[in-house]
Amino acid sequence: MVLRVDDTDVERNTEASLNSIFDGLRWLVLDWDEVYKQSERLELHRQLAETIFRRGMAARDFTPAHAEKAESKGGWQFNPGMRELSKEDSDRRASAGEPFALRFRVPREDGRIVSFKDAVYGEQTKSTADIEDFALLRSDGMPTYHLASCADDADLRISHIIRGQDHLTNTFKHVLIFEAAGVIPPQFAHLPLLVAPDGTKLSKRKHGPVVSVTTYRDAGFLSESFINFLCLLGWSPKNDREVMSVAELTDAFTLEGINRANAVVNFSDADPFDPKAVWLNAEHIRGLAPEELSRKLLAVVRDARFEIPPEKMLEITPLVRERIKLLRDVLSVADFFFVRELAPYESADLVPPKGDFTQAASVLEKARDVLEHLDFTKQKLEDALRAAAQEIGMKAGPFFGPIRVAVTGKKNAPPLFETLEVLGRETTLARIEQAIHKIQVVPERSS
């Protein structure tokens, strides 16, 4: 695999954007064997342009501003005044320092067809009458995308080029360049485009972070689940499976399985991530070994500046595995494990269903007395608290509710007994005591 950076467009090329590409590929573990910057290969590109020019297949165009403006409007095919300029006049004007663009002389004989077979879209044909004399070198001497890509493809002996469907029309020009260079073209495969919910093509300029790989990394996606999601955009395996490992995707993938229709990435201002991507991530999280998931969650927790021992994180991991969809969810689902002081919660959250503050206080005081000298293991905690509920004539569910809120600050939290075991006696009793005090100062109770 060759990683080639198309950085000949100086204005759009920045070190930050390049580092973002490298970071994203490294996160996805898409390792490359060789890396090239096109800006460091300009001499090779210009040599090919010179070869094509010497073979009479390119012409100097001394009116690049006029030509490029007209070309952009789609009504310009070639400039006969420049295309048919004599060699003597062309050389004289170039020697005098007059700026020019070098344009490919697309064959104009009647009936000439350019064709290639695309691995996804099949046989493609186009009349040369519908292809403009495209630029190889700009007037500043910089190669165009067409020339630079073909020169590098030929030099690096590229076998397959897989790119977006929006490049399909460019390929006719590239076939002409390969023919002029005396090189057999690579195998082409064009992929359906990724589009936004409104049908527009995804672009960094318009859709911002949604199209940046590092956005998903930083949000807590697993690299393998994100690859899984990407592969299912415009492709599906024969058995219609969705949750697949990278190895399974590698074995199942074929160019023939790629759809021709564009793939929609669903997102909104309120939710920047496609629901299917999030679902796949949750499935992959549940498929990780506890030790591996614990290491990944520990990295997220420490990035958030919480200090927690690895062995404690390993105890917490089974409690949150089924409750998180993104790795960063651990910071909201299990935050009470990482802090000394709970985030503020409403006193009313401590009240059991159909109960009142007096009943909540009774539950918490009973739990405090039972837990004060208890061995904090899951089974003993469960046995003792179930017995305590019976002693004060309450069902287990309503009895456990105030305790859960007191120790976690949440009505919905991981399993209670396992949570108490991980929190330990000291933290559990301190939080229950705080909850009792919280109830005692409620105005309606004290009145």
NULO-52929 format. One record per residue (C-alpha): residue in one letter; x, y negated, z. Coordinates in nm, 3 decimals. Last residue first. Layout:
<lolums>
+------+---------+---------+---------+
! code !       X !       Y !       Z !
+------+---------+---------+---------+
!    A !       X !       Y !       Z !
...
+------+---------+---------+---------+
</lolums>
This chain:
<lolums>
+------+---------+---------+---------+
! code !       X !       Y !       Z !
+------+---------+---------+---------+
!    S !  -4.166 !  -2.180 !   5.875 !
!    S !  -3.835 !  -1.989 !   5.851 !
!    R !  -3.973 !  -1.762 !   5.579 !
!    E !  -4.115 !  -2.044 !   5.365 !
!    P !  -3.795 !  -2.241 !   5.394 !
!    V !  -3.552 !  -1.958 !   5.298 !
!    V !  -3.266 !  -1.986 !   5.546 !
!    Q !  -3.306 !  -1.636 !   5.687 !
!    I !  -3.318 !  -1.483 !   5.340 !
!    K !  -2.974 !  -1.612 !   5.244 !
!    H !  -2.839 !  -1.499 !   5.583 !
!    I !  -2.954 !  -1.146 !   5.510 !
!    A !  -2.797 !  -1.170 !   5.164 !
!    Q !  -2.465 !  -1.280 !   5.313 !
!    E !  -2.472 !  -0.981 !   5.549 !
!    I !  -2.541 !  -0.749 !   5.256 !
!    R !  -2.245 !  -0.903 !   5.073 !
!    A !  -2.009 !  -0.851 !   5.367 !
!    L !  -2.132 !  -0.496 !   5.419 !
!    T !  -2.066 !  -0.400 !   5.057 !
!    T !  -1.726 !  -0.570 !   5.042 !
!    E !  -1.599 !  -0.392 !   5.356 !
!    R !  -1.755 !  -0.054 !   5.282 !
!    G !  -1.624 !  -0.002 !   4.930 !
!    L !  -1.711 !  -0.165 !   4.601 !
!    V !  -1.644 !   0.157 !   4.409 !
!    E !  -1.862 !   0.371 !   4.636 !
!    L !  -2.133 !   0.107 !   4.643 !
!    T !  -2.145 !   0.103 !   4.262 !
!    E !  -2.160 !   0.485 !   4.244 !
!    F !  -2.454 !   0.474 !   4.483 !
!    L !  -2.636 !   0.199 !   4.296 !
!    P !  -2.614 !   0.311 !   3.934 !
!    P !  -2.499 !   0.013 !   3.718 !
!    A !  -2.689 !  -0.316 !   3.746 !
!    N !  -3.026 !  -0.465 !   3.666 !
!    K !  -3.167 !  -0.677 !   3.946 !
!    K !  -2.839 !  -0.865 !   3.968 !
!    G !  -2.630 !  -1.036 !   4.238 !
!    T !  -2.426 !  -0.717 !   4.268 !
!    V !  -2.420 !  -0.629 !   4.640 !
!    A !  -2.738 !  -0.808 !   4.753 !
!    V !  -2.928 !  -0.742 !   4.431 !
!    R !  -2.871 !  -0.367 !   4.458 !
!    I !  -2.956 !  -0.364 !   4.830 !
!    P !  -3.281 !  -0.552 !   4.765 !
!    G !  -3.383 !  -0.298 !   4.500 !
!    F !  -3.289 !   0.024 !   4.683 !
!    F !  -3.592 !   0.013 !   4.912 !
!    P !  -3.835 !  -0.053 !   4.626 !
!    G !  -3.702 !   0.254 !   4.444 !
!    A !  -3.673 !   0.487 !   4.747 !
!    K !  -4.033 !   0.455 !   4.862 !
!    M !  -4.077 !   0.283 !   5.194 !
!    G !  -4.188 !   0.406 !   5.538 !
!    I !  -3.911 !   0.260 !   5.752 !
!    E !  -3.755 !   0.601 !   5.822 !
!    Q !  -3.821 !   0.723 !   5.469 !
!    A !  -3.608 !   0.445 !   5.321 !
!    A !  -3.331 !   0.524 !   5.568 !
!    A !  -3.330 !   0.890 !   5.459 !
!    R !  -3.286 !   0.783 !   5.097 !
!    L !  -3.006 !   0.550 !   5.208 !
!    A !  -2.818 !   0.820 !   5.398 !
!    D !  -2.845 !   1.088 !   5.131 !
!    E !  -2.740 !   0.851 !   4.852 !
!    L !  -2.443 !   0.713 !   5.040 !
!    K !  -2.333 !   1.061 !   5.145 !
!    Q !  -2.349 !   1.179 !   4.783 !
!    K !  -2.161 !   0.883 !   4.637 !
!    T !  -1.883 !   0.869 !   4.893 !
!    F !  -1.847 !   0.578 !   5.133 !
!    D !  -1.818 !   0.760 !   5.471 !
!    L !  -2.076 !   0.584 !   5.685 !
!    H !  -1.999 !   0.365 !   5.987 !
!    E !  -2.162 !   0.039 !   5.881 !
!    L !  -2.372 !   0.190 !   5.605 !
!    V !  -2.676 !   0.279 !   5.813 !
!    D !  -2.684 !  -0.046 !   6.012 !
!    R !  -2.635 !  -0.261 !   5.703 !
!    A !  -2.900 !  -0.066 !   5.511 !
!    K !  -3.152 !  -0.117 !   5.793 !
!    E !  -3.075 !  -0.490 !   5.806 !
!    L !  -3.109 !  -0.513 !   5.427 !
!    V !  -3.441 !  -0.329 !   5.416 !
!    S !  -3.587 !  -0.524 !   5.710 !
!    A !  -3.479 !  -0.855 !   5.553 !
!    A !  -3.650 !  -0.763 !   5.227 !
!    Q !  -3.968 !  -0.673 !   5.417 !
!    T !  -3.970 !  -1.010 !   5.587 !
!    F !  -3.902 !  -1.184 !   5.256 !
!    D !  -4.210 !  -1.032 !   5.096 !
!    G !  -4.320 !  -0.716 !   4.919 !
!    K !  -4.530 !  -0.637 !   4.611 !
!    P !  -4.205 !  -0.550 !   4.427 !
!    P !  -3.910 !  -0.576 !   4.671 !
!    V !  -3.780 !  -0.926 !   4.760 !
!    L !  -3.408 !  -0.981 !   4.703 !
!    D !  -3.465 !  -1.160 !   4.371 !
!    A !  -3.663 !  -1.421 !   4.563 !
!    S !  -3.339 !  -1.550 !   4.715 !
!    E !  -3.232 !  -1.651 !   4.364 !
!    Y !  -2.879 !  -1.574 !   4.253 !
!    P !  -2.550 !  -1.761 !   4.276 !
!    A !  -2.246 !  -1.580 !   4.127 !
!    L !  -2.102 !  -1.337 !   4.375 !
!    E !  -1.796 !  -1.432 !   4.579 !
!    R !  -1.490 !  -1.209 !   4.585 !
!    V !  -1.492 !  -1.140 !   4.214 !
!    F !  -1.397 !  -0.845 !   3.991 !
!    F !  -1.661 !  -0.583 !   4.073 !
!    F !  -1.941 !  -0.842 !   4.057 !
!    D !  -1.841 !  -0.913 !   3.695 !
!    A !  -1.959 !  -0.569 !   3.583 !
!    V !  -2.224 !  -0.640 !   3.319 !
!    S !  -2.111 !  -0.994 !   3.242 !
!    L !  -1.736 !  -0.943 !   3.203 !
!    V !  -1.788 !  -0.585 !   3.080 !
!    D !  -1.975 !  -0.732 !   2.783 !
!    R !  -1.633 !  -0.834 !   2.644 !
!    L !  -1.584 !  -0.480 !   2.516 !
!    L !  -1.895 !  -0.508 !   2.302 !
!    K !  -2.206 !  -0.293 !   2.332 !
!    I !  -2.199 !  -0.242 !   2.708 !
!    R !  -2.442 !  -0.059 !   2.936 !
!    E !  -2.369 !   0.306 !   2.858 !
!    R !  -1.999 !   0.276 !   2.941 !
!    V !  -2.059 !   0.052 !   3.244 !
!    L !  -2.056 !   0.299 !   3.533 !
!    P !  -1.809 !   0.536 !   3.366 !
!    T !  -1.557 !   0.246 !   3.342 !
!    I !  -1.573 !   0.129 !   3.705 !
!    E !  -1.360 !   0.410 !   3.849 !
!    L !  -1.098 !   0.369 !   3.573 !
!    M !  -1.094 !  -0.004 !   3.642 !
!    K !  -1.009 !   0.070 !   4.006 !
!    E !  -0.718 !   0.292 !   3.899 !
!    P !  -0.590 !   0.020 !   3.668 !
!    P !  -0.575 !  -0.230 !   3.958 !
!    I !  -0.783 !  -0.547 !   3.920 !
!    E !  -0.675 !  -0.907 !   3.881 !
!    F !  -0.923 !  -1.122 !   3.691 !
!    R !  -0.775 !  -1.380 !   3.457 !
!    A !  -1.023 !  -1.333 !   3.169 !
!    D !  -0.740 !  -1.173 !   2.972 !
!    R !  -0.711 !  -0.937 !   3.269 !
!    V !  -1.071 !  -0.822 !   3.226 !
!    V !  -1.035 !  -0.776 !   2.851 !
!    A !  -0.711 !  -0.575 !   2.891 !
!    L !  -0.875 !  -0.363 !   3.162 !
!    L !  -1.162 !  -0.289 !   2.927 !
!    K !  -0.925 !  -0.148 !   2.666 !
!    R !  -0.737 !   0.063 !   2.919 !
!    S !  -1.064 !   0.192 !   3.068 !
!    L !  -1.191 !   0.289 !   2.724 !
!    E !  -0.879 !   0.498 !   2.667 !
!    E !  -0.900 !   0.668 !   3.007 !
!    P !  -1.272 !   0.736 !   2.975 !
!    A !  -1.227 !   0.902 !   2.633 !
!    L !  -1.397 !   0.698 !   2.365 !
!    G !  -1.723 !   0.812 !   2.206 !
!    R !  -1.942 !   0.579 !   2.411 !
!    I !  -1.741 !   0.284 !   2.279 !
!    H !  -1.785 !   0.413 !   1.924 !
!    E !  -2.162 !   0.416 !   1.962 !
!    A !  -2.163 !   0.067 !   2.113 !
!    N !  -1.953 !  -0.057 !   1.823 !
!    L !  -2.190 !   0.097 !   1.572 !
!    W !  -2.481 !  -0.083 !   1.736 !
!    V !  -2.294 !  -0.416 !   1.729 !
!    A !  -2.208 !  -0.375 !   1.360 !
!    K !  -2.568 !  -0.279 !   1.289 !
!    P !  -2.694 !  -0.589 !   1.468 !
!    D !  -2.476 !  -0.811 !   1.243 !
!    F !  -2.290 !  -1.057 !   1.461 !
!    P !  -2.327 !  -1.434 !   1.478 !
!    D !  -2.641 !  -1.427 !   1.695 !
!    A !  -2.817 !  -1.759 !   1.758 !
!    D !  -2.694 !  -1.924 !   1.439 !
!    S !  -2.789 !  -1.612 !   1.250 !
!    F !  -2.632 !  -1.292 !   1.122 !
!    N !  -2.704 !  -1.010 !   0.880 !
!    V !  -2.431 !  -0.913 !   0.637 !
!    V !  -2.605 !  -0.828 !   0.310 !
!    A !  -2.435 !  -0.597 !   0.059 !
!    N !  -2.444 !  -0.677 !  -0.313 !
!    A !  -2.583 !  -0.407 !  -0.539 !
!    R !  -2.340 !  -0.191 !  -0.735 !
!    N !  -2.314 !   0.081 !  -0.472 !
!    I !  -1.983 !   0.254 !  -0.403 !
!    G !  -1.995 !   0.633 !  -0.391 !
!    E !  -1.796 !   0.673 !  -0.713 !
!    L !  -1.503 !   0.494 !  -0.549 !
!    T !  -1.481 !   0.783 !  -0.308 !
!    F !  -1.463 !   0.789 !   0.072 !
!    A !  -1.538 !   1.106 !   0.265 !
!    D !  -1.190 !   1.204 !   0.382 !
!    T !  -1.087 !   0.850 !   0.471 !
!    L !  -1.418 !   0.784 !   0.645 !
!    E !  -1.372 !   1.097 !   0.854 !
!    A !  -1.019 !   0.990 !   0.952 !
!    V !  -1.139 !   0.638 !   1.035 !
!    S !  -1.406 !   0.788 !   1.259 !
!    M !  -1.768 !   0.797 !   1.152 !
!    V !  -2.101 !   0.679 !   1.290 !
!    E !  -2.325 !   0.635 !   0.985 !
!    R !  -2.386 !   0.974 !   0.833 !
!    D !  -2.580 !   0.970 !   0.504 !
!    N !  -2.448 !   1.315 !   0.404 !
!    K !  -2.316 !   1.186 !   0.072 !
!    P !  -2.128 !   0.904 !   0.239 !
!    S !  -2.244 !   0.542 !   0.197 !
!    W !  -2.090 !   0.240 !   0.031 !
!    G !  -2.185 !  -0.127 !  -0.018 !
!    L !  -2.129 !  -0.237 !   0.340 !
!    L !  -2.089 !   0.102 !   0.508 !
!    C !  -1.711 !   0.077 !   0.491 !
!    L !  -1.714 !  -0.256 !   0.674 !
!    F !  -1.913 !  -0.112 !   0.964 !
!    N !  -1.680 !   0.187 !   1.009 !
!    I !  -1.379 !  -0.044 !   0.988 !
!    F !  -1.543 !  -0.250 !   1.265 !
!    S !  -1.597 !   0.065 !   1.470 !
!    E !  -1.231 !   0.164 !   1.435 !
!    S !  -1.107 !  -0.182 !   1.532 !
!    L !  -1.320 !  -0.185 !   1.846 !
!    F !  -1.528 !  -0.500 !   1.875 !
!    G !  -1.479 !  -0.720 !   2.180 !
!    A !  -1.555 !  -1.073 !   2.065 !
!    D !  -1.185 !  -1.148 !   2.007 !
!    R !  -1.154 !  -0.866 !   1.754 !
!    Y !  -1.474 !  -0.971 !   1.580 !
!    T !  -1.355 !  -1.330 !   1.542 !
!    T !  -1.014 !  -1.196 !   1.433 !
!    V !  -1.173 !  -1.055 !   1.119 !
!    S !  -1.287 !  -1.400 !   1.007 !
!    V !  -1.603 !  -1.406 !   0.794 !
!    V !  -1.842 !  -1.507 !   1.073 !
!    P !  -1.586 !  -1.762 !   1.196 !
!    G !  -1.680 !  -2.017 !   0.927 !
!    H !  -1.983 !  -1.948 !   0.708 !
!    K !  -1.944 !  -2.220 !   0.447 !
!    R !  -1.568 !  -2.265 !   0.409 !
!    K !  -1.492 !  -1.912 !   0.518 !
!    S !  -1.709 !  -1.773 !   0.242 !
!    L !  -1.982 !  -1.513 !   0.227 !
!    K !  -2.164 !  -1.523 !  -0.105 !
!    T !  -2.513 !  -1.668 !  -0.084 !
!    G !  -2.810 !  -1.435 !  -0.055 !
!    D !  -2.985 !  -1.617 !   0.231 !
!    P !  -2.892 !  -1.338 !   0.473 !
!    A !  -2.524 !  -1.394 !   0.384 !
!    V !  -2.356 !  -1.199 !   0.106 !
!    L !  -2.079 !  -0.944 !   0.082 !
!    L !  -2.002 !  -0.884 !  -0.284 !
!    P !  -2.019 !  -0.550 !  -0.459 !
!    L !  -1.676 !  -0.399 !  -0.520 !
!    H !  -1.481 !  -0.400 !  -0.843 !
!    A !  -1.259 !  -0.106 !  -0.932 !
!    F !  -0.976 !  -0.143 !  -1.182 !
!    Q !  -0.720 !   0.120 !  -1.281 !
!    P !  -0.391 !  -0.051 !  -1.363 !
!    P !  -0.325 !  -0.199 !  -1.710 !
!    I !  -0.065 !  -0.035 !  -1.938 !
!    V !   0.210 !  -0.292 !  -1.995 !
!    G !   0.333 !  -0.443 !  -2.324 !
!    A !   0.333 !  -0.794 !  -2.178 !
!    A !   0.076 !  -0.915 !  -2.434 !
!    E !  -0.141 !  -0.612 !  -2.354 !
!    F !  -0.113 !  -0.680 !  -1.981 !
!    I !  -0.210 !  -1.043 !  -2.037 !
!    L !  -0.512 !  -0.943 !  -2.249 !
!    V !  -0.625 !  -0.698 !  -1.982 !
!    H !  -0.590 !  -0.977 !  -1.727 !
!    K !  -0.819 !  -1.204 !  -1.925 !
!    F !  -1.085 !  -0.933 !  -1.940 !
!    T !  -1.031 !  -0.876 !  -1.566 !
!    N !  -1.131 !  -1.230 !  -1.482 !
!    T !  -1.494 !  -1.147 !  -1.561 !
!    L !  -1.496 !  -0.877 !  -1.291 !
!    H !  -1.336 !  -1.102 !  -1.032 !
!    D !  -1.673 !  -1.187 !  -0.870 !
!    Q !  -1.719 !  -0.813 !  -0.820 !
!    G !  -1.464 !  -0.822 !  -0.540 !
!    R !  -1.137 !  -0.632 !  -0.552 !
!    I !  -0.986 !  -0.286 !  -0.586 !
!    I !  -0.672 !  -0.277 !  -0.801 !
!    H !  -0.522 !   0.065 !  -0.852 !
!    S !  -0.183 !   0.185 !  -0.982 !
!    I !   0.041 !  -0.113 !  -0.908 !
!    R !   0.383 !  -0.072 !  -1.072 !
!    L !   0.537 !  -0.353 !  -0.863 !
!    D !   0.657 !  -0.545 !  -1.170 !
!    A !   0.336 !  -0.496 !  -1.367 !
!    D !   0.104 !  -0.587 !  -1.081 !
!    D !   0.328 !  -0.881 !  -0.992 !
!    A !   0.317 !  -1.025 !  -1.342 !
!    C !  -0.058 !  -0.960 !  -1.361 !
!    S !  -0.129 !  -1.136 !  -1.034 !
!    A !   0.094 !  -1.435 !  -1.109 !
!    L !  -0.051 !  -1.487 !  -1.458 !
!    H !  -0.417 !  -1.476 !  -1.365 !
!    Y !  -0.377 !  -1.666 !  -1.037 !
!    T !  -0.216 !  -1.952 !  -1.224 !
!    P !   0.158 !  -2.007 !  -1.232 !
!    M !   0.309 !  -2.335 !  -1.112 !
!    G !   0.491 !  -2.541 !  -1.374 !
!    D !   0.334 !  -2.873 !  -1.273 !
!    S !   0.122 !  -2.870 !  -1.591 !
!    R !  -0.025 !  -2.539 !  -1.486 !
!    L !   0.114 !  -2.213 !  -1.617 !
!    L !  -0.092 !  -1.925 !  -1.756 !
!    A !  -0.398 !  -2.131 !  -1.849 !
!    F !  -0.699 !  -1.978 !  -2.021 !
!    D !  -0.773 !  -2.005 !  -2.390 !
!    E !  -1.143 !  -1.939 !  -2.339 !
!    I !  -1.309 !  -1.598 !  -2.357 !
!    D !  -1.651 !  -1.565 !  -2.526 !
!    A !  -1.520 !  -1.532 !  -2.883 !
!    T !  -1.287 !  -1.265 !  -2.743 !
!    S !  -1.597 !  -1.046 !  -2.726 !
!    K !  -1.652 !  -0.869 !  -2.397 !
!    T !  -1.675 !  -0.506 !  -2.294 !
!    Q !  -1.703 !  -0.322 !  -1.963 !
!    E !  -1.743 !   0.055 !  -1.925 !
!    G !  -1.845 !   0.158 !  -1.573 !
!    Y !  -1.942 !  -0.070 !  -1.286 !
!    V !  -1.768 !   0.120 !  -1.006 !
!    A !  -1.450 !   0.271 !  -1.151 !
!    D !  -1.434 !  -0.003 !  -1.414 !
!    K !  -1.345 !   0.104 !  -1.766 !
!    F !  -1.184 !  -0.164 !  -1.980 !
!    S !  -1.274 !  -0.356 !  -2.294 !
!    V !  -1.171 !  -0.659 !  -2.499 !
!    I !  -1.352 !  -0.685 !  -2.833 !
!    R !  -1.235 !  -0.852 !  -3.153 !
!    G !  -1.529 !  -0.887 !  -3.395 !
!    D !  -1.399 !  -1.181 !  -3.591 !
!    E !  -1.037 !  -1.280 !  -3.529 !
!    R !  -0.997 !  -1.532 !  -3.249 !
!    P !  -0.727 !  -1.371 !  -3.039 !
!    V !  -0.694 !  -1.557 !  -2.704 !
!    R !  -0.389 !  -1.782 !  -2.721 !
!    F !  -0.293 !  -1.793 !  -2.354 !
!    R !  -0.234 !  -2.145 !  -2.231 !
!    L !   0.080 !  -2.317 !  -2.104 !
!    A !   0.001 !  -2.650 !  -1.943 !
!    F !   0.195 !  -2.954 !  -2.054 !
!    P !   0.389 !  -3.251 !  -1.924 !
!    E !   0.587 !  -3.461 !  -2.178 !
!    G !   0.954 !  -3.438 !  -2.091 !
!    A !   1.090 !  -3.530 !  -2.433 !
!    S !   1.201 !  -3.170 !  -2.478 !
!    A !   0.836 !  -3.060 !  -2.438 !
!    R !   0.724 !  -3.309 !  -2.703 !
!    R !   0.992 !  -3.194 !  -2.947 !
!    D !   0.931 !  -2.823 !  -2.882 !
!    S !   0.558 !  -2.859 !  -2.951 !
!    D !   0.613 !  -3.070 !  -3.260 !
!    E !   0.862 !  -2.819 !  -3.404 !
!    K !   0.651 !  -2.518 !  -3.312 !
!    S !   0.355 !  -2.666 !  -3.494 !
!    L !   0.042 !  -2.746 !  -3.295 !
!    E !  -0.230 !  -2.493 !  -3.376 !
!    R !  -0.338 !  -2.429 !  -3.018 !
!    M !  -0.291 !  -2.793 !  -2.922 !
!    G !  -0.521 !  -2.956 !  -3.179 !
!    P !  -0.739 !  -2.648 !  -3.178 !
!    N !  -0.824 !  -2.692 !  -2.807 !
!    F !  -0.986 !  -2.368 !  -2.705 !
!    Q !  -1.308 !  -2.235 !  -2.560 !
!    W !  -1.468 !  -2.542 !  -2.403 !
!    G !  -1.833 !  -2.565 !  -2.303 !
!    G !  -1.807 !  -2.420 !  -1.951 !
!    K !  -1.799 !  -2.751 !  -1.771 !
!    S !  -1.477 !  -2.650 !  -1.596 !
!    E !  -1.308 !  -2.610 !  -1.933 !
!    A !  -1.376 !  -2.971 !  -2.025 !
!    K !  -1.207 !  -3.098 !  -1.711 !
!    E !  -0.920 !  -2.853 !  -1.751 !
!    A !  -0.864 !  -2.952 !  -2.112 !
!    H !  -0.873 !  -3.325 !  -2.055 !
!    A !  -0.633 !  -3.309 !  -1.762 !
!    P !  -0.414 !  -3.052 !  -1.937 !
!    T !  -0.362 !  -3.255 !  -2.256 !
!    F !  -0.017 !  -3.140 !  -2.364 !
!    D !  -0.127 !  -2.780 !  -2.417 !
!    R !   0.166 !  -2.552 !  -2.492 !
!    A !   0.067 !  -2.231 !  -2.667 !
!    A !   0.061 !  -1.865 !  -2.576 !
!    M !   0.060 !  -1.539 !  -2.773 !
!    G !   0.339 !  -1.636 !  -3.012 !
!    R !   0.573 !  -1.368 !  -2.883 !
!    R !   0.795 !  -1.639 !  -2.740 !
!    F !   0.501 !  -1.767 !  -2.534 !
!    I !   0.423 !  -1.423 !  -2.392 !
!    T !   0.787 !  -1.378 !  -2.293 !
!    E !   0.801 !  -1.729 !  -2.143 !
!    A !   0.490 !  -1.660 !  -1.933 !
!    L !   0.645 !  -1.332 !  -1.819 !
!    Q !   0.964 !  -1.514 !  -1.718 !
!    R !   0.759 !  -1.778 !  -1.540 !
!    H !   0.596 !  -1.516 !  -1.320 !
!    L !   0.929 !  -1.353 !  -1.234 !
!    E !   1.079 !  -1.694 !  -1.149 !
!    L !   0.782 !  -1.772 !  -0.925 !
!    R !   0.837 !  -1.470 !  -0.704 !
!    E !   0.874 !  -1.637 !  -0.364 !
!    S !   0.540 !  -1.819 !  -0.397 !
!    Q !   0.382 !  -1.482 !  -0.471 !
!    K !   0.459 !  -1.371 !  -0.118 !
!    Y !   0.535 !  -1.002 !  -0.096 !
!    V !   0.480 !  -0.731 !   0.164 !
!    E !   0.568 !  -0.362 !   0.139 !
!    D !   0.447 !  -0.048 !   0.312 !
!    W !   0.132 !  -0.192 !   0.462 !
!    D !  -0.046 !  -0.098 !   0.781 !
!    L !  -0.422 !  -0.128 !   0.808 !
!    V !  -0.427 !  -0.081 !   1.186 !
!    L !  -0.745 !  -0.292 !   1.202 !
!    W !  -0.574 !  -0.517 !   1.456 !
!    R !  -0.267 !  -0.537 !   1.233 !
!    L !  -0.482 !  -0.639 !   0.937 !
!    G !  -0.655 !  -0.913 !   1.135 !
!    D !  -0.331 !  -1.050 !   1.280 !
!    F !  -0.165 !  -1.060 !   0.936 !
!    I !  -0.460 !  -1.243 !   0.782 !
!    S !  -0.477 !  -1.489 !   1.071 !
!    N !  -0.102 !  -1.548 !   1.039 !
!    L !  -0.155 !  -1.646 !   0.675 !
!    S !  -0.437 !  -1.885 !   0.762 !
!    A !  -0.221 !  -2.053 !   1.027 !
!    E !   0.082 !  -2.079 !   0.797 !
!    T !  -0.125 !  -2.269 !   0.544 !
!    N !  -0.201 !  -2.217 !   0.174 !
!    R !  -0.496 !  -2.415 !   0.041 !
!    E !  -0.295 !  -2.706 !  -0.098 !
!    V !  -0.009 !  -2.487 !  -0.224 !
!    D !  -0.221 !  -2.264 !  -0.446 !
!    T !   0.060 !  -2.019 !  -0.526 !
!    D !  -0.007 !  -1.836 !  -0.201 !
!    D !  -0.152 !  -1.506 !  -0.322 !
!    V !  -0.004 !  -1.296 !  -0.042 !
!    R !   0.063 !  -0.941 !  -0.155 !
!    L !   0.033 !  -0.651 !   0.083 !
!    V !   0.134 !  -0.337 !  -0.105 !
!    M !   0.000 !   0.000 !   0.000 !
+------+---------+---------+---------+
</lolums>
